[in-house]
Amino acid sequence: MNQPLSILRSAFLAGLCISIGCVVNLRVGGVAGAVLFSFGLLAVLHYQLKLYTGTAGFVRAKGDWGMLAQVLIGNVLACSLCSMVFAYAQPDILPAAETIVLSRLSKGPLACFLLAIGCGFIMTTAVQFGRGGKFLPLLFGVPVFILCGFTHSIADAFYFMATPQFIDGNLLTIYIGEVLGNFVGCNLYRWVISPENQVQGA
């Protein structure tokens, strides 16, 4: 199978899983909605799909950068399509989505970048555990990043595209900041801890 096409397919399905998490979070809200969002991430890990925040922390080789870009594109395409579908079929999610988008706009690019670092760190930590067959940290990690107000670039692709009336240059700048912040957070553990000092199998 063509490798780029295979990556895009996997990334698209991962975006669909995250979109489901976004919908339940918007409809339920609070702690319960944050916990139920975990289904999306659990599905991504179970099917070994390509999610930006689950891949960015494991980029090692030069060629991985092209793969990471394909993953981001596939994730965003899926979230964009799903957001339009669910905005039409479940319009009751739109007020909650608008609240999230307005919150991002009020914070601005720098704050959203910094908040994205926290999300990236949590997601890479959860994936590390998940790859070892330990899924409980994921059930804790997802609600933690949501309730802390940390920004997840793929989830926000869904929220932003569900509310196209707010899309402008400022929101695009915020989104780029989130993508970069997630990348920093995903790689924080290996930038701070040298490879020879990392605990193997953790």
C-alpha positions, 0 to 999 in steps of 0.5 A, spaced: 500 500 500 502 506 498 505 509 504 503 516 504 496 514 503 496 509 508 498 514 513 493 519 511 487 514 512 490 512 519 490 519 521 483 521 518 480 515 522 484 518 528 481 525 527 474 521 526 475 518 533 477 525 536 471 528 533 467 523 537 470 525 543 469 532 542 462 531 541 461 528 547 465 533 551 460 538 548 454 535 549 455 532 556 461 537 559 464 538 566 468 532 569 463 527 565 464 530 558 472 530 560 472 523 562 468 520 556 472 524 551 477 519 553 474 514 548 477 517 542 484 517 545 483 509 547 480 508 540 486 511 537 491 507 541 487 500 540 487 501 533 494 504 533 492 510 529 496 516 527 494 522 531 498 528 531 499 529 539 501 521 539 506 522 534 510 528 535 513 526 541 516 520 537 519 523 531 527 521 530 529 521 523 529 526 518 524 523 514 519 523 520 517 530 519 514 529 512 510 523 516 508 528 521 505 533 516 501 528 513 498 526 520 496 533 522 493 534 515 489 527 515 487 529 522 485 536 521 481 534 514 477 529 518 475 534 524 473 539 519 469 534 515 466 531 522 465 538 525 460 540 519 456 533 519 455 534 527 454 541 527 448 540 522 446 533 525 447 536 532 446 543 532 445 543 540 453 542 540 454 549 537 453 554 543 459 550 547 463 550 541 463 557 541 464 558 548 471 554 547 473 558 541 471 565 544 476 562 550 481 561 545 480 568 542 480 571 549 487 568 551 491 569 544 496 566 541 502 566 546 497 563 552 494 558 547 501 556 545 503 555 553 497 551 554 498 547 548 505 545 551 501 542 558 497 538 553 502 535 549 506 533 555 500 529 558 498 526 551 505 523 550 506 520 557 499 517 556 501 514 549 508 511 553 503 508 558 498 506 553 504 502 548 506 498 554 498 496 555 497 501 561 491 505 559 489 508 566 493 514 565 490 515 559 483 515 563 486 520 567 490 524 563 485 526 558 480 529 563 486 532 566 488 536 560 481 538 559 479 540 566 486 544 566 484 548 560 490 545 556 489 546 548 489 540 544 490 542 536 486 536 533 480 537 538 481 545 537 480 543 529 474 540 530 471 546 535 474 551 530 471 548 524 464 547 527 464 555 528 466 558 522 464 565 523 470 566 528 475 563 523 480 569 521 487 571 521 487 571 529 484 564 530 489 561 525 495 564 528 492 561 535 491 554 531 499 555 529 501 556 536 497 550 539 500 546 533 507 548 535 506 548 543 503 541 542 510 539 539 514 542 544 510 539 550 510 532 546 518 532 546 519 535 553 520 529 556 526 527 552 529 534 551 529 535 558 531 528 560 537 525 556 536 518 553 541 515 557 538 517 564 531 515 561 527 510 565 527 504 560 520 501 560 516 506 564 
